[in-house]
Amino acid sequence: MPALSIMIKPASSLCNLRCKYCFYCDVAAHRDVFSLGIMEESTAESLIRSALEFADGCSVAFAFQGGEPLIAGMDYFRFFTDTVKKYNQKGSEIYYSVQTNGTLVDDEWARFFHDNKFLVGLSLDGDFEGNKFRVDSNGQNSYYKITKAAKKFDKHKVEYNILTVLTGYCAENAERIYKHFRAQGFKYLQFIPCLRPMGDNTQSELYMTPEQYTDFLIRIFNLYVKDFVRGNYMSIRQFDNWVRMYLGEKGEQCGLMGHCTHQFVCEGNGNIYPCDFYCTDEWLLGNINESSLKDLAQSRTAFEFIKESLPVPEKCKLCKFYPLCRAGGCKRNRESGDYCESYKKFFASCLPLFRMFTKT
């Protein structure tokens, strides 16, 4: 039985920010019901029991996202971790993570994350100007609230990564943003390409052109290598994965698997979906209050979701970069934008630098 990973939306699509590119707001808008509510304790308990039964003693990763998951409240999170301890009779190793905009973080939250060994993904798009798309309901930049949360995490020794939505603006100002993060002492970064709304081909500074993405990948990878050589390594998840794969190891990032895998997502009402990007009525597997994860994993819808992702695009079959590129990431990224030429130009330019990471 492989390790089990479950993403949880304890506050559904509810959020206290109004980021101008929120992909989950778009996903929720494609459902009959936009918000599926705050998760009740009974639903959380059903999910935990089913997850631990399905894992059968193997490890389980619970990842909380939103919307803004902290809206569910501290009592919810305390109940969740206490209930996991209650039902974990077979001794599964438990991993917790949470992705947050940081604006609700105080000392109590930071202590809780530290005490329960949460890995936190803190959303921040750069310096103040770079963070201009992450605004509250009044249109105010959330930069200072987010960086205040980072200081709380440092104070309480919470492990955290910086999650940056890679907009066209961010790509244009990549070196400035990277150096700002380095100056802040941030060591673990993720740059996540901004997704267009489903079926939308809108062009704006939110969405990278292929040329912008090419430039971003080449410039930032060069900085990444230079810092590694100088002994000032900064982790960038996508680059880390490509380096591992270049060295013959297995990548851990879902989008670089080459196809979809079982990634259960539990919405606020207990609805289960196969992927964060596809929490839509079309891909609803069932509800955890009515069915077990084992049964949902074996459903026809779950099978079709994975099957649909298996064919390799014709243009990729003879491409020498396919073993690293894996067709340009997950299918949702490919639906949002075609960055094939960006990846080709990046690998053609930077592949010789990968030798700097060769084990001696």
C-alpha angles and dihedrals in degrees: 000000000000123000112281124232122193127180115206129202100198092172096030110215094336114127139165093216130068102211110186095230104038107158094192092055086057092047092051091048088061091060127082087240116043099197121030093194139240111319114254120226091244090057092047089050092050090051094048094048092048094045094052092046091050092047091051093199098325121116123286126202117201112195119186120207140151155121082312109328095198088069085078087071138234093278090061093052093046090050091049097052092042091051092050089055089049096054101033093100095146094054101245112183106247125212123189129195135165134193112212140167086225097226094116096045117121134158092281093055092045092051090049092052091048095046093049095042097241119174105218126209106205114198113225127145101202135281121349094285093042090054093056095116093057100081137153127237089280092053093252120148111251094208099113094046090051095049089047087058090051089055090051089053091050091049093052096036096244116169110236144164128209113239114202124187105224104226126171088258092052091049091051091052098034099129093050092049094045092050091047090055090048091051089052090055095246108156104175119059137173122191109198118191111241111250123224116229111272110284093003123125096185116155118214141125087280094069124057123234115224088253092054092049092049090051092047095050095048097043097044095042089055090052090046091054094045092052090048092052091047092053093251097108118181116193115233107182099216093047091044089055094048090050091051091050091047088054091052096257127125119264118231100204112104095222092058097056092090092235140034122277134191105292105162116207119194116202125207094271094045098264111151123215131178097236142015090238093053106046088139133128090255093062100037107137097188139275127295091222089062106029138032123245088242092058093043091051089056095047123120091243092054090048093050092048093058095038091055091059098050104082114093112227111253093239090057099052096082097029112120091213096055095098088065103026096045092201094309101301132293123352093254090059090049090050090053098050143345108239096163094122090046091058093045092052092044095052093042089054102037108029092095088060090060087076088073087074096050111129115244 
